[in-house]
Amino acid sequence: MRILVTGRQGQVARAIAASSLAAHELVFASRPEFDLESPELIESFVSRVRPDLVISAAAYTSVDLAEDDAERADRVNAEAPAILAHAASAAGAPVIHLSTDYVFDGSGSHPWREDSPIAPLSIYGRTKARGEEAIRVEAPKTHAIVRTAWVYSPWGSNFVRTMLRLAESGHQTIRVVADQNGNPTSAHCIAQGLDAIVRHWQVEGPEKSSGTYHLAGKGDASWADFATAIFAASASAGGPSAAVEPIPGSAYPTKAARPANSRLDCTKFQATFGFETAPWRQALQKVVSELRSISGQMPASA
């Protein structure tokens, strides 16, 4: 099977390359041949590659910058997925599209289900919601929209690498928000979940299970809980550590509003595709250990 993956340098794309999905023929799309801001390049690339499946993993993810760059965020997160899904449908390829917990407003305390009403608080969240709808319109019977949250990995810019960089640079105590809760999610777990979708579709086809799903780390935490676990995992691996001072979100203002409750209910994904992510603390330990083995030390920058 030839699988086209957008976002060559992204966390999920790199996890896909290191997963069992690599048994397929993976074609990673990136500039200059493929550009989410150039519709003609999207269409021509898909037409040339003729994929059997498209994994839409690239996005504009700078949540705060999007507040001042709404037009570009919309082009990348809403318009480009529409063009990509249209081109994929023309090629006869189903689409797996990654989305986010930021489509919800973060109210309440229960995990969000796929059919929960969306009400994004930020430009980023609104553009991702528009991207979801575009996928549903352009590939109505051949898509899986996969919402995830709090993604981290050994690569790129993410919360785990940021915390370890701060500890390594000498910060003994780090103030971390304690009143926002979600599911820390390893990109490795996302890649495994996407592989479960592919395996299911190879047997059943995408039509019966086309729809929206949640895929996130098992168990929830606050950002302060997450940071504490990161430093515990790092210390056990011989890496840098720091104390965590829990603070309210009001003490760490950001340009874009964050959902206070980002918990995702993933039971539909498990029931449909037979896959459940590892407990997030277990998955975190693996990533921290991988960071150690990659560099021999924790990252100096992130």
C-alpha distance (Angstrom), angle and dihedral (degrees) to the residues before:
residue distance angle dihedral
M1 . . .
R2 3.80 . .
I3 3.80 110.9 .
L4 3.79 121.9 -169.0
V5 3.82 111.9 -151.0
T6 3.80 121.6 -169.8
G7 3.79 121.4 -150.0
R8 3.82 103.8 44.5
Q9 3.82 95.0 -169.9
G10 3.81 97.2 38.3
Q11 3.77 123.3 113.1
V12 3.79 95.7 -111.2
A13 3.80 94.6 43.8
R14 3.79 90.5 52.6
A15 3.79 90.7 47.8
I16 3.81 89.3 50.5
A17 3.80 89.7 53.7
A18 3.82 89.2 54.1
S19 3.81 95.1 45.0
S20 3.79 136.6 81.3
L21 3.80 87.0 -89.2
A22 3.81 85.0 78.6
A23 3.81 86.6 77.8
H24 3.81 85.0 76.9
E25 3.78 125.2 67.7
L26 3.80 101.7 -88.7
V27 3.80 119.4 -161.6
F28 3.79 112.3 -169.9
A29 3.79 115.0 -154.9
S30 3.79 119.3 -148.0
R31 3.78 142.3 139.6
P32 2.95 138.3 -30.1
E33 3.82 94.3 24.4
F34 3.81 92.7 37.3
D35 3.79 124.4 34.3
L36 3.80 125.4 170.3
E37 3.79 88.9 -148.7
S38 3.81 93.1 55.7
P39 3.83 112.3 68.4
E40 3.78 93.5 -170.3
L41 3.80 91.6 55.8
I42 3.81 91.6 50.2
E43 3.78 92.5 52.1
S44 3.80 96.0 43.6
F45 3.80 93.3 46.9
V46 3.80 93.6 51.5
S47 3.80 91.0 44.6
R48 3.80 91.0 51.4
V49 3.81 96.8 44.6
R50 3.84 95.8 43.2
P51 3.81 94.1 -158.6
D52 3.79 125.3 -160.7
L53 3.82 89.6 -145.9
V54 3.81 136.0 12.4
I55 3.81 123.8 -147.5
S56 3.80 108.6 -163.4
A57 3.80 101.8 -156.2
A58 3.81 102.1 145.0
A59 3.79 121.7 96.2
Y60 3.79 146.1 148.8
T61 3.81 98.3 -97.0
S62 3.82 103.9 168.6
V63 3.79 94.1 115.2
D64 3.79 98.0 -173.6
L65 3.82 96.5 38.5
A66 3.80 89.2 53.5
E67 3.81 89.3 68.0
D68 3.82 87.8 69.5
D69 3.81 96.5 29.9
A70 3.79 101.4 48.8
E71 3.79 95.8 142.7
R72 3.79 94.0 55.7
A73 3.80 92.6 42.5
D74 3.79 89.3 53.1
R75 3.81 92.7 49.0
V76 3.79 91.8 52.5
N77 3.80 101.0 35.8
A78 3.81 102.0 34.6
E79 3.79 113.3 15.8
A80 3.81 97.4 40.1
P81 3.83 95.0 51.9
A82 3.80 88.8 52.5
I83 3.80 91.6 53.5
L84 3.80 92.1 42.7
A85 3.81 93.2 50.2
H86 3.80 91.3 46.4
A87 3.80 91.1 51.7
A88 3.80 91.6 44.9
S89 3.79 91.3 51.3
A90 3.80 89.9 50.4
A91 3.80 88.0 53.5
G92 3.81 91.4 48.0
A93 3.81 92.4 -114.1
P94 3.82 123.9 138.0
V95 3.81 117.9 -134.1
I96 3.80 132.7 -130.3
H97 3.80 107.9 -164.3
L98 3.80 124.4 -170.2
S99 3.78 118.0 -138.4
T100 3.78 137.7 166.9
D101 3.78 149.7 -111.1
Y102 3.82 86.5 -119.8
V103 3.82 90.1 85.1
F104 3.83 85.7 78.5
D105 3.80 125.9 73.2
G106 3.81 94.4 -131.5
S107 3.79 96.4 -122.3
G108 3.80 123.5 146.2
S109 3.79 127.4 19.3
H110 3.80 104.1 -100.1
P111 3.80 123.4 98.0
W112 3.78 113.8 -95.7
R113 3.79 117.7 -108.6
E114 3.78 124.9 -150.2
D115 3.80 90.8 -106.0
S116 3.81 94.6 48.3
P117 3.82 112.4 119.8
I118 3.79 113.6 -96.8
A119 3.81 122.2 -134.6
P120 3.81 110.2 162.6
L121 3.79 117.5 -155.0
S122 3.81 98.3 -156.8
I123 3.79 141.4 48.6
Y124 3.79 88.1 -111.9
G125 3.79 91.8 53.6
R126 3.79 92.4 46.6
T127 3.80 93.2 50.7
K128 3.80 91.4 48.6
A129 3.81 89.9 50.4
R130 3.80 89.2 52.2
G131 3.79 89.1 49.9
E132 3.79 90.4 54.1
E133 3.79 91.5 52.8
A134 3.80 90.8 48.3
I135 3.80 90.5 55.8
R136 3.80 91.0 49.9
V137 3.79 91.1 51.5
E138 3.81 98.4 44.3
A139 3.82 98.0 39.6
P140 3.81 103.9 23.0
K141 3.81 97.7 163.7
T142 3.79 101.5 25.2
H143 3.79 108.8 54.9
A144 3.77 143.8 93.4
I145 3.79 115.8 -161.5
V146 3.79 105.6 -160.7
R147 3.80 116.3 -163.6
T148 3.76 115.9 -161.6
A149 3.81 137.5 166.1
W150 3.80 146.3 -147.6
V151 3.80 94.1 10.4
Y152 3.79 119.6 -164.7
S153 3.80 136.7 167.9
P154 3.81 141.4 155.5
W155 3.81 88.4 -84.3
G156 3.76 139.4 67.0
S157 3.77 128.5 -3.0
N158 3.79 115.6 -30.8
F159 3.79 141.8 133.9
V160 3.81 96.1 -93.4
R161 3.79 94.2 53.5
T162 3.80 91.5 43.3
M163 3.80 93.0 53.3
L164 3.80 92.1 47.5
R165 3.80 91.9 47.5
L166 3.81 90.6 52.8
A167 3.80 91.8 48.8
E168 3.79 92.2 46.9
S169 3.80 91.5 50.0
G170 3.80 89.8 59.8
H171 3.80 106.1 -92.5
Q172 3.81 105.6 149.3
T173 3.81 95.7 -174.8
I174 3.79 124.8 28.3
R175 3.80 123.3 -165.8
V176 3.82 110.7 -135.2
V177 3.81 131.4 179.5
A178 3.80 112.3 -103.1
D179 3.82 103.2 -178.7
Q180 3.81 99.1 66.0
N181 3.80 115.2 81.5
G182 3.78 133.5 -168.4
N183 3.79 146.9 128.3
P184 3.81 116.2 -71.9
T185 3.81 103.8 -139.5
S186 3.78 128.1 -162.8
A187 3.81 114.4 -141.8
H188 3.81 86.0 -134.8
C189 3.82 89.2 62.5
I190 3.80 90.6 49.2
A191 3.82 90.6 52.6
Q192 3.80 89.9 50.3
G193 3.79 90.3 50.5
L194 3.80 91.8 49.8
D195 3.78 88.7 51.1
A196 3.81 88.2 54.6
I197 3.81 89.4 54.8
V198 3.80 91.6 49.6
R199 3.80 92.5 49.1
H200 3.81 90.9 48.8
W201 3.80 92.9 48.6
Q202 3.79 92.0 48.7
V203 3.80 88.1 61.8
E204 3.79 104.2 30.5
G205 3.80 103.4 22.0
P206 3.82 121.9 -124.3
E207 3.80 98.8 -89.6
K208 3.81 97.9 81.1
S209 3.80 94.2 49.2
S210 3.79 101.6 33.4
G211 3.80 108.7 136.8
T212 3.80 147.5 75.5
Y213 3.80 124.1 -43.6
H214 3.77 140.2 177.4
L215 3.81 119.7 -132.5
A216 3.80 118.0 175.4
G217 3.78 141.2 134.8
K218 3.79 116.7 -64.0
G219 3.80 110.1 -103.6
D220 3.78 129.9 16.8
A221 3.78 138.1 -109.0
S222 3.77 143.5 171.6
W223 3.79 118.4 -108.5
A224 3.82 87.4 -104.7
D225 3.82 90.6 52.4
F226 3.79 89.3 48.5
A227 3.81 92.6 50.4
T228 3.80 91.8 48.3
A229 3.80 90.1 52.4
I230 3.81 91.3 47.7
F231 3.79 92.0 55.4
A232 3.81 92.2 45.0
A233 3.82 90.5 51.9
S234 3.80 91.0 45.8
A235 3.80 93.6 49.2
S236 3.81 91.3 50.1
A237 3.82 88.5 53.0
G238 3.79 92.8 49.4
G239 3.79 94.7 -102.6
P240 3.82 135.0 126.0
S241 3.77 121.9 -65.2
A242 3.79 139.9 -176.5
A243 3.77 140.9 -175.1
V244 3.80 118.3 -99.4
E245 3.80 122.8 -134.3
P246 3.83 109.3 -161.6
I247 3.80 113.6 -137.6
P248 3.83 135.2 175.5
G249 3.77 118.5 -102.5
S250 3.80 88.4 -114.0
A251 3.81 88.2 67.9
Y252 3.81 90.9 57.7
P253 3.82 105.7 45.6
T254 3.79 118.7 -168.6
K255 3.79 130.7 -169.3
A256 3.81 92.3 -118.9
A257 3.78 120.5 50.8
R258 3.81 115.5 -116.1
P259 3.82 124.3 -145.9
A260 3.80 110.5 -107.0
N261 3.81 90.3 -150.5
S262 3.80 114.1 41.5
R263 3.80 96.7 156.9
L264 3.81 111.8 140.3
D265 3.80 125.7 -154.3
C266 3.81 105.8 -136.4
T267 3.82 100.3 179.1
K268 3.82 92.9 108.6
F269 3.79 91.5 57.3
Q270 3.80 91.9 49.8
A271 3.80 92.6 46.8
T272 3.81 93.4 48.7
F273 3.79 103.4 37.9
G274 3.80 102.2 22.3
F275 3.79 94.5 -123.3
E276 3.79 132.7 121.2
T277 3.79 124.8 179.2
A278 3.78 121.7 -118.7
P279 3.82 118.1 -98.2
W280 3.77 104.9 -78.6
R281 3.81 95.2 -120.3
Q282 3.80 90.2 54.9
A283 3.80 92.1 48.0
L284 3.81 89.9 47.4
Q285 3.80 92.2 54.7
K286 3.80 89.3 54.5
V287 3.80 93.0 52.2
V288 3.81 93.5 46.6
S289 3.81 90.0 49.5
E290 3.79 89.3 48.8
L291 3.79 90.7 52.5
R292 3.79 88.7 54.5
S293 3.79 93.3 49.2
I294 3.81 93.6 46.1
S295 3.78 96.7 54.3
G296 3.78 107.2 8.4
Q297 3.77 86.4 -122.6
M298 3.77 139.7 44.6
P299 3.81 116.1 -79.7
A300 3.78 115.9 -80.4
S301 3.80 89.8 -153.7
A302 3.79 138.3 19.2
